[in-house]
Amino acid sequence: MGAKKRIRAEKVKEEKKGISYAILRNCPTSPRKMRLVVDLIRGQEVNRALDILKFSSKEASSRVEKLLLSAIANWQTKNEGVRIEGSGLFVKEAFVNQGRTLKRLRPAPQGRAHRIRKRSNHVTLILDSKIKNEVEPSTK
């Protein structure tokens, strides 16, 4: 049983080598608010997505913008020698999952208490290139 699990884990690891992604964990914004921002950039070309996030009035857009810049930097480290402009880089997948919920109590009238739920989320951005450029090894 352990060998099958190891083989499956190695296969998943090999698949992850080809893609560039960035994950933001425990972001103190409700997932519903974050999804509004992430829906704006899903499927967009990277430069257009950065422009959309920069001029968005939502508070969550600044965090997603930093995350997108991190994903671009991750793509650059995996694809050294390839230019972003010529690669057709775009946001392939972008999704928001619910994170930890902090539960707090607020005093209410007549000795009661109301529960306050402070929600958080996890955001994942996956980038892909429309043009598959392979770096040619230099011949001497």
Secondary structure, DSSP 8 states (H G I E B T S, - for coil): -HHHHHHHHHHHHHHHHH-EEEEEEEESS-HHHHHHHHHHHTT-BHHHHHHHHHT---THHHHHHHHHHHHHHHHHHHSTT--HHHHTEEEEEEEEEE---EEEEEE-GGG-EEEEEE--EEEEEEEEESS---------
